[in-house]
């Protein structure tokens, strides 16, 4: 759970909404008093958050891919898919 002032929420609303969609309880406060809880609608699908570890894993595996010279993007994507990305 995290608490943020309304002023902070105005600057970072998109980030706070993403955090709420990923399951974090987000409370908005004014002068330290909790006012609003951000939470997803029941019909909203959670967004997958790409973490630094995911990007590191992708870069670490790139040398393993078998492209040489000209890259066939379709084949490269298929190979990445088959490798578990």
C-alpha positions as CSV (number, residue, x, y, z in Angstrom):
1,X,0.0,0.0,0.0
2,X,1.2,3.5,-0.7
3,X,-0.1,6.9,0.1
4,X,0.3,10.0,-2.1
5,X,-0.9,13.6,-1.8
6,X,-3.4,14.9,-4.3
7,X,-0.7,17.3,-5.5
8,X,1.7,14.4,-6.1
9,X,-1.1,12.4,-7.8
10,X,-1.6,15.3,-10.3
11,X,2.0,15.0,-11.4
12,X,2.1,11.1,-11.4
13,X,-1.4,10.0,-12.1
14,X,-0.5,7.6,-15.0
15,X,2.1,5.9,-12.8
16,X,-0.3,5.6,-9.9
17,X,-3.0,4.1,-12.1
18,X,-0.5,1.6,-13.4
19,X,0.5,0.7,-9.9
20,X,-3.1,0.2,-8.9
21,X,-3.7,-2.0,-12.0
22,X,-0.8,-4.2,-11.0
23,X,-2.5,-4.9,-7.6
24,X,-1.0,-2.2,-5.3
25,X,-3.4,-0.3,-3.1
26,X,-2.9,3.4,-3.8
27,X,-4.4,5.9,-1.4
28,X,-4.6,9.7,-2.2
29,X,-4.4,12.1,0.8
30,X,-5.0,15.8,1.4
31,X,-3.1,17.3,4.4
32,X,-2.3,13.7,5.5
33,X,-6.0,12.6,5.6
34,X,-6.8,9.7,3.3
35,X,-9.5,10.6,0.8
36,X,-9.5,8.3,-2.2
37,X,-8.4,4.7,-2.9
38,X,-7.4,3.9,-6.5
39,X,-8.4,0.4,-7.6
40,X,-9.2,-1.2,-10.9
41,X,-12.7,-1.9,-12.1
42,X,-13.7,-5.5,-12.0
43,X,-13.8,-5.6,-15.8
44,X,-10.3,-4.1,-16.1
45,X,-7.6,-6.5,-17.2
46,X,-4.3,-6.1,-15.4
47,X,-1.4,-4.8,-17.5
48,X,1.8,-6.8,-17.7
49,X,4.6,-4.7,-16.3
50,X,7.9,-5.2,-18.0
51,X,10.6,-5.2,-15.4
52,X,14.3,-4.6,-15.7
53,X,15.0,-8.3,-15.2
54,X,12.8,-9.1,-18.2
55,X,14.8,-6.7,-20.4
56,X,18.1,-8.1,-19.0
57,X,17.0,-11.6,-19.8
58,X,16.1,-10.6,-23.4
59,X,19.5,-8.9,-24.0
60,X,21.3,-11.9,-22.5
61,X,19.7,-14.2,-24.9
62,X,20.1,-12.2,-28.1
63,X,23.5,-13.7,-28.9
64,X,22.0,-17.1,-28.8
65,X,19.6,-16.3,-31.7
66,X,20.7,-17.6,-35.1
67,X,20.4,-14.5,-37.3
68,X,23.3,-13.7,-39.6
69,X,23.6,-10.8,-42.0
70,X,20.2,-9.8,-43.3
71,X,17.5,-10.3,-40.6
72,X,14.2,-11.9,-41.5
73,X,12.0,-10.2,-38.8
74,X,9.3,-12.9,-39.0
75,X,11.9,-15.7,-38.4
76,X,13.5,-13.7,-35.6
77,X,10.2,-13.2,-33.8
78,X,9.3,-16.9,-34.2
79,X,12.7,-17.9,-32.8
80,X,12.3,-15.6,-29.9
81,X,8.8,-16.9,-29.3
82,X,10.1,-20.5,-29.4
83,X,12.8,-19.6,-26.9
84,X,10.2,-18.6,-24.4
85,X,9.9,-14.8,-24.7
